[in-house]
Amino acid sequence: MSSRTRGSRGGSTGRSRRGNLGAGLIEVPPVPYKDPMSAIMVDPQVPENKRFCSNCGEPVGRGRDGSPGRTEGFCRKCRTAFSFEPKLKADDRVGQYEVLGCIAHGGLGWIYLAKDKNVSDRWVVLKGLLDSGDADAMAAAAAERKFLAEVSHPSIVQILNFVQHPDPKTGAPVGYIVMEYVGGSSLKQIRGEHRSAGLAAPLPVAQAIAYAVEILPAFGYLHGLNLVYNDFKPDNIIQSEEQLKLIDMGGVIHMDDLDSAIYGTKGFQAPEIAEDGPSVESDLYTVGRTLAVLTLDFKGYTTTYLNSLPTPAEAPLFARHESFYKLLLRATHPNPELRFDSAEQMAQQLTAVLREVLSLEKDEQHPGASAMFGPEVRVPSTTALAPDPRAVVRALPVPQVDRNDPGAQFLGGLGAVELSEQRAALLAQPGEAVAKSPEMQLRLVLAATAVGDYADADRRLDEFENANGGDWRTFWYRGLICLAGGLLTRARGLFGAVYDALPGEAAPKLALAACAELEGDARTAAGFYGTVWRTDHSYVSAAFGLARALLRDGQRDLAVRVFGAVPLTSTHHTAAAEAALRALLVDRDRDLTGADLADIDLRYGWLAERLDPEHAHRLALEVFETAGRRLDVQVPADLRAGQQLIGCAVQERALRAGMEHAYRSLARLATDRARRVELVDRANAVRPRTLI
């Protein structure tokens, strides 16, 4: 299934908002701004285990027999010169900048803290080359200067200048990029310092997702400039107070640059880079890998899981948060065509997954509008009975209409018109207009499916697929056709593919839940319905579905609570209250208590004021019959003296009188004479015996 969806490939090019870390959903702990002087390294050295030849990648500068390794020399394998010595020291002047000392080292060079003597002694950072003899590194530095002069985004470190200074040993000019000082901590440091129960632990998944959601607009901005970042990892994001900054832009190149060296980091870089070069998809791959490293105890990410992820059986986090797992699977898919194809799309799905995660962790809903599907407009079943498959098709959210489609305005005018009527209106349109509108074609597929014309739906969908390739909506509508036709196993596979592609969306989960319910798989149905309902109470169909699944699994009390959670503002609140009452009446011959009867009486009293008389009398009969069967077995031990049920004492004679009254009331409402006679006969049959 192709990941291609409507919208700009480059994603959003707008600037991110300051102070939005957490997407308005979670409060991320701020990182205090650090005193720049506290960042200076007392003894700046590159650890021996991080010394490698810049040409062939062989270890260099390693110690032997207890003697430390050399910081300068030549690679034994390819004889390329290496140097890990800082080229600047405190009090050096590089143009207008006074060097204060080293603060870090990275793949391309040492990073120095300095003061800009021409601009109020402001703090700046100078980034130089690790090895001035490396032609690729020199080219990367020049490229960084060129590209970063174009970049202006609040989540990307600002480049101020580019200066040169002679090498202290050779006198050759060495280039330095001058950038703003970002006083905070890298996500690598934040993860390393995180503790849970006093022990080092991965970051909470919600916090890590919040970081990714905040930084993805910066990727979208770069991609909009036809640039790729390449070397994204936890080391290269700094949090300062409540803002993130993308730093270390040395690996940035143009997407169509076939000559520049490509810099990346093992365990984060996409596997196709060496052969196919960088792309939007390879950039987003690094975001997915970074999320995995931040949230898992992931020691094998450079070895065992170099190009894969642990399974849910190996990583409990993935078992708990399946949608997060599926999002990472898509972001890091071996086939770039099956990854997210824009930063905007990935951020949309991550935000939706974040809502799910928070709803589970905090046990409270976190609703949000979908970018891919419209809202729920109906509920397929408001009873304890499983819905009809075609009712599910008519009730599931519909994919959003592309506003740029030629038929968008026409479809918008149809509003909530029944699908059969929409079909007639669409078929009345000129064939040329429909042929030019993929959205009108898909609506005809949906309408044909809803009315049971599966042959027409299949034919039209085949035509759409031939013209649009692996558009995810093909899988969605094919799944609807299979669902309506009773091909449930096939439908589950198709909806599962949509879930894989759009892991944050509620619609595929609702579809999968309905398929599982219709197949009798109550546990799976409860899982999907529960995820949707827990996240967003506007999906009332999920509440009814979850309650039905719980009832089938023998969890009546939980089901009643779910029915009771349907909002008062919902048009289905009364139906949910009735379903809850009916659930309390099922199989209660032996466990119905006096307290239960009091609860049922209150629930019925509320419903009787809102139901039509015929409906209310029929419900009363069910209540009386259930109570009567309970009394036939045993009188509840906690039954209070004089306790009443729908205005009748909880005694056999009084309950019979109540049933008689309900039957006679129904007889008076009946319009058919035969039906009226039947109801009177039933009233007489249950009437308490008297001497008259």
N, C-alpha and C positions, 0 to 999 in steps of 0.2 A: 504494500500500500504506500503510495507516494505521500510525502508530507506536504505537498504543495497546496497552499490555500490562497484565498483571495487576499489582496492587500500588497503593500509595498514590500519588496524583497529586503530593502535596507532597513526597514523598521522605522521607528520614530526618530526624527532628527531634531526634535525639540530638546531644550535643555531640561535637565532634571531639576526638581524643586529642592531647595535647601530645607533641612529640617523635616524631610519626609521619610527618614529612615524608619522602616517598619511598616510602610505603606498605609499608615493610619490604623493598623490592626494590632500591632504589638509594640511595646516599649522596649527598645534595645538599650541595654546599659551603655551610657555615654563613656567615652574614654577621655580622661582629662588631657588638656593640652600640656605637652611636656616642655619643660625648660630646655631650650636648645643645647645649652652647655652640658646638660646631664647626659646627652646622647653621645658625647665624644668618647671614643675608645681610648683607654689608657695604653694598651699595647696592641696596635692594629696588626693582625696577622690573618692570613687565610689558613684555616685548618687544613692539615695535611690530607685528610680524607676528601677534601673538596678541590684538590689540585689536579687538574687534568690538562693534557696538551690541547691547545686550541685547534690544532690541525687534525690529529688522528684520534683524539679522545683517550689516549693512554694515560694511566696515572703517572704523574711527575712530581718531583719535589718531595718524595717520601723518605722517611728516615730508615736507617738500617742499624741493627745491632745496638740499639739504644741511642744512636746518634740522630739528631734532628735532620730532616730533609732540607735541601737547599731551596731557597725562595727564588733563586735565579739560576738559569742554566739552559741545557738543551735536552730535548726529548730523546731518549735512548732509541726509540723506534724510527722516528722520521727526522730527527735532528733539527726540529723547529725550536727556535729560542722561546723561552718562557720567563716571565718575571711576575712575581706576586708582591713586590715591594711597592708601597705607596710612593708616588712620584712627587707628592706635595707634603710639606710639613707645616706645623704651626708657625705663624708669622710670615709665611710666604705671601707675596703679592702676585695675583694673577689679574693683570689689568687693574680694574677698580675694586677688586675683591680681595679682602684680607682673610687668608685661610686660618681656621682655628683648630682643625684636626679632622681625623677620619671618624665617620659615624656608621659606616656599613660597607660591605662589599657585595658585589653581585656578579652575574655572569659576564658582564661587559666591562666592569671596572670598579675602582674604589669610588666611594662617595664621601665628599668632604663638606663640612660645615664652614661657612664663611660669612663675612659681613660686607654689604655693599657700601663702600665708603662714599659713593656719590649720591646715594638715596637714603639719607637718615639712618645709616648703619642697620638697614633692614637685614633680617636673616635670609640667607640664600643657601642653596646646595649646589656644589659643583660635582658633576659626574664625569670621571675620566675613564680611560681605557685600562683594562687589566694588563693587556700586553700590547704595547705600541707597535710591535713587529707583526701583528696579525692584520693582514690586509682586509680580511672580511670584517673584523671588528672595527677597523678604521672606517670602512665603508658604511657599516651600520651606524656609527656615530654621526657621520655626515648625513645619512638618511634621516636619523632621528631629528637632527637640527632642522632639516628641510620640512619634514612632515609636521613637526610640532609647531612650527611657525604658523601653520594653517589652523591649528586646533584651538578652539576656545569653548570649553565646557566646564561647568562648575564641579563635575565629578572627575575631571582629568587634571592632573598637576599642570600648573601653568609654566611654560618655558619663557624665560626672561631674556636670555642672551646666549651667545656662543663665543667662547674665547679660546685662545691658544697660549701655551706656555712651554718653554723649552724643557726637554727631558733633562733632569739633573746630571745624568751620566753621559748621554750621547749628544745632547744639545739639539736633537731633532724635535720639531714642534709637535706637541701633544694637544689634541682638542679636548675642550671641556664644555659641557652643556651647563648652563646656569638656569636653575629652576627655583620655584618658590619652596620654602621650607614648610613641610607638613608635620606639625608636632603631634604625633599620636602613636598608635601601635598598629603593626600589620596584623592581618587576620591570622597569620601563622603564630604570631606572638599571643594574640588573644586566645586562640585555641590551646596553645601550650600552657597558658595560665589558668584555663578554666578548670574548675573543680566541681565534683559532684560527690556528696557524702565524704568530703575531705580528700578525695583522690582525683588525679588527673583524668579528664574525660573529654570526649568529643563535645562540640558545641550543641546546644539544644537545636533540634531540627528547625523550629520556627525562627530562631535567631539567624541561622545560616541562610534560610530562604529569604529572610528580610534583607540580608546583605546582597544576595544575588538580584533580587527585584530592584534594589536601589542602584546597582551598578550597571544593569543591562541597558538602560537608556544611553549610557556613555558608549557602549558597544554599538547601539543603533546609530548614534551620532557619527562614530568613526566609519561604520559601513556606508552611511549616507555620503561620506566623502570618498568612497571607494578605497578605504583603508582597512587593513586587518591588523589586529593587535598581536596575535600569534602566541605570546608567552604569558598567558594569564595563569595565575596560581595564587595561593594565600599570601605569599611574600609580597605580592605586587599590589595589594590593596591596603591602604592606610585608613584607619578610623581615627578621626580627631574630633573629640566631643561627640556631636550627633551627625557628623557628615563623613562620607566615604570619598576617598580620592584614589583614582587609578594612577599608578606611578610606573617608572621604569619602562619608557616607551621605546627602548632600543630595538625591539623586534618588529616595530610597525613598518609595513611596506604596502605599496599599492597592490590591489588584487591582481592586476595584469602585469606585475613585475615578475619576469621570468628569470632574471639574472641575479638579483640580490640574494645573499645568504639568508636562510630562514632560521631564526632562533626560537627555541622552545625548550621545554623541560620534560625529561623522562617521567612518565606517569601521568602527565597532563596533556601532552601533545597528541593530536589525532594521528592514527596509524597511517593514513593515506598521504600525509604531508610530503614525504620524500618523493613520491611518485607523481602526485597530482598537484602539489603546491597548496598554498593556503586559500581559504574561502570563508564566507560567512559561517557555513556549517562547521568548519574546523575550529573557528573561534568559539562558537557556542559549545562545541565539544569540550573545550577547556573549562568552560563555566560549569558544565555538568560534572566533570572530574573534580573540580575544586569543591563543589557542593558535597560530593561523596567523601573527599578527604576531611572536610570540616566536620562532618556528622557521624562518621564511622570510626571505629577502632581499626584502622585500615592500613596496617603495617605492610601489607603485600601489594600496595598499589603500584610499585615499580617492578614487581616480580610476578607473583602468582596471578595477580589481577591487573597486569599491565594494560591489557586491552579488554577488560571485562569487569563485571561487578560481582560481589558476593550474592548468593541467592538469599531469599527470605529465610530459608532454613539456617543459613550461616549468619545472617544479620537480622536480629530481632527487630531492629528499627524498620526494616523493609516489610516485615510481617505485620507490624502494627500500622504502618502508613503505606498501604499498597499504592496509592496514587503517586506518592513521592517516588517510590521505587520505579513505577512505570515512566514517570517524567525523566528520571535519570537514564533509564534504558533508552528512551528516545533520543535524549540529548547526546548520548555517547554510542549510538548505534554504529556498528562497523561500516554500514553503508551510508555515506553522507546524504544520499537522496531520501533517507528515512529519518533524518534528524529534523529539528526545527530549522526553518529556513529564514527566520528573522528574529532579531532580539526582541522586537515587540511581541511577536507571537509567543516566544518562550516566557517573557515576563507576564503575559496574560495568564498562561497556564500555571505558572509558579504562584501567582497571586491567588488563583482559585484553589490550588493545592494548599497554600498557607491557610486559607479559610477553613479547609477541612481539618488540617492539623490542629489549629487552635480550637476548633469546636470539639475535637476529641480530647485534647489535653485539658481544656478548661470546662468542659461539659456545659457549653453555652453556644447558641447559634452565632454564626458570623456570615450573614447573607451578603450576596453581591450579585450584580447583574452579569450575565454571561455575554462574552463578546462573540460567541459562535452560534448560540441558539436563542430563540425568543423565549418568553415566559410560558409557564404552564397556564393553559386556558380552561382545562376541564379535568375531571377525575373519572377514570374509567369504571370504578366500582366503589360505592359508598356503603357497602354491606360487608358481611363476613364471607361472601362468596367470591371466588377468583373471577377476575374480569374476563369478558369475551376478548379474544385476541384483536379483533377489528376495533373494538372500543379502545384498546390500548394504542393502536395505531393512530386513531383520531385524537387521542389525548396527549401523546408525547409531544414535547416541545419541538418546534419546527426550526431548522437551520435558518439563521439570519439571512435576509435577502441582501444581496450586494446592491448598494445604493447606486452604483454606476451601471447596473444592468439596464438594458432598454425597457424591460418590462417591470422595473421596480415600482414605478408610479401606479401602474395598473393593479399590481398585486397589493399594494398598500391600500388601494380603494376597496378591496374585497373585505378587509377587516376580519371579523370573526364569523363570516358567512360559512354555513355548512359546506363541507368539502364537495358534496354532490352538486351543490349550486355553483361552487367555484369551478367545478369541472365543466358544467354547461356554459358558464361565462367564458372560460378559456377556449373551449371548442368553437365558440362563436366568433373568436378573433381570427383575423386573416392569417393564413398559414405562414406567410413571410415574417409576420411580427413574432410568432411563436418560434420560428426557426432562428431568429436573431437573439432570442432571449433564453439563455440557459436556465434562468430562474423560473420562467414560465414553463419550460419543459419539465423541470423537477416538480413543480406544483401539480402538473398533470399526472406525473408518476404517483405522487402522494394521493391525489384524488381518486385515481383509478384503483389504487390499493385499498383505500377506505371503503369503496363501494363493491369490492370483490372482483373487479375486472383485472385479474392478475396477468393475463396474457398481454393486455394493452400496457400495463405497468412495466412488465419485463421488456417489451419491445421498445418502449420509449426510453427506458433506462439504458438499454444496450446502445441506442443511438447517442445518448448523452455520453456514455463511457467512451465510445469510439472517438468522439470529438474532444473529450476533455481528459483523457488519460486516467491516471490513478487518483483523481480528486476524491477526498475522503467521503464526500457526500454520496458518491456511488455506493460505497459500502453501507452507509447509513440507510439509504432507500432500498437497497437490496435486502438488508436485514428486515426492514418493515414488510416487504413483500413476503419473505419467508415466515415472519411472525404471523401475519394475517392468514397465511395459508396453512399454518400448523406445522411448518418445518422448523421446530424449535431449536434443535441442535445446530442446524445450519445458521439460524438467526443468531444464536449466541456467539458463534464464531465471528460473524460479521460485525456484530455490535462490540465484540471484544477487540476487533481491529480498530474500531473508532475510539474505544477507551484507551488503547495503546497510543494512538495518535494525539488524543485530547484528554489527558489524564485528569485535568482539573474540572471537566464538564460534568454536570449532573445528568444530562439527557442520556448518554450511553449507560450510565449506572442504572437509571430508571428502566431502560430497555432490557438490560441484563437481568435486573431484578424480576421484571414481569415474565421473562422467559423461564427463569428458575422457578418462579411460583407456579406457572402453568405446567411445568414438568414435575412438580411435587417436591422440589428441592427447597424446603422451607428455610434451612440454615443459610444457604447462599442468598436467597431472596432477602432474608432479614438483614444480612450484611450490607447489601447494596442499598436497600431501602433505608436502613438505619444511617448509613453515611450521608445520604442526601438529606434526610429529615433532620438529623443532628446539626447539619451545616446551615440549612435554610428552611424555615417553616413556611415559606411561600409555596413549596412543593407539597401541597396537601395530599396528593396521590401517594406520596412516599409514606405519609402517616398511616393511611388506610392499608397500604400494602404491608408495612412493617407490622401493624397490629394483626393483620390476617396471618402473617407468617408466624408471629409469636403464639397466636391461638393454636395453630397447627402443631406447634412445638410444645404445647402444654403450658405456656407461660401466660395464663389468663390475666393475672394481676398487672403484669407489664403491659399487656395489650390494652387493658382498660385505661392505664395511665397515658399511653400514646394517644388513644382516642380523645382523652380529656385535654391533651395539649394542643389540639387543633384550635387556632386563634378564634376568639369571639368575632373578629372582623371578617372571618372567612364565611363565604356563602354556604360552606359545607359544615359549619360548626354544629348545627342542629342534627344533621345526619350522623356526625361523629358521636354526638351525645347519645343518639338512639342506638348506634352500633355498640357503644360501650355498655348500655343497658342490656341489650340482647346478649352480649358476651357474658354478662353476669348471670344470665338465666340458663346457660348451657350446662347440662350434666350436673345439676346441683341437688340431686335427690338425697345426697348423704352429707354434704359439707356446707349447706346454706345455713348461716347463723342468724340470730336475731339482729345483730349489727348489720349483716348483709341486707336483711329485709328492710331495715330502716334506711339504708343507703339507696336501695332500689326505690323505695317510696318517694324519697326526695328527688331522685332523678326523674321518676315518672311525672311527678308534679310539675317540674320545670318543663318537661317535654309537652305535657298535655296542653299547656298554654300556647304552644307554638305549632302543634300539629293540627291537621284538619280533624273533625270529629270522628270520621270513619277510621282514620289511621290510629287515632288515640284509643278508640275502643278495641281495635284489634291488638294493639300493644298491651292493653290492660288484660285481655284474655290470656296472653302469654305469661304475664306476671302472676295472675291468679292460678293458672295451671301449674307453674313451677312451684309456687308456694304450697299448693295442694299436694303435689307429689312428695314434697319434703315432709309435710305433716303425716302423710301415709306411712313414711318410714320411721320418723321420730320427731318429736317436738324439740326444736333447738333449745339447748340448756340455758342460753342467755336471753330467751324471749321475755320481754317485760310484760307485766300484767297490764292488760288493756291496750297493748301495742296494736297499731292499725296499719293497714296496707291499702292504699287507694281508697281510703274512707271506710274500710271494712276491718272488723276485728280479725286477727290472725287465728281463726278457728275454722274448722271444716265447713260448718253451716254458713257462717258469714261469707266465706270465700265463694261458696256455691251461689249465694245470693248475688254476690258481685258479678260472677260470670253470667248469671241469668240476666242481670241488668244490661251487661255489655252486649249480649246476643240480641236482646229485644231492641236496644238502641240501634244496632246495626240493621235489624229488620226494618225499622222505621225509615232508615236512610236508603234502603235498597230500592231500586227502580224496577227490578225484574220480579214478577209475582212468584215464580218458582223459587227464586233465591230467597225471597222474603219468607216463604213457607218453610224452607230448609232451616233458616236461622231461628224461626219461632220453635220449630221442632227441637233444635239444639238447646234453646233456652229452657224448654220444658224438661229436657233430659237431665239437665244439671240442676234444676230447681230443687231446693231443699224439700224433703218430705214434710207434709203437714197433714193434719187431720181433716182438712177441707180440700 
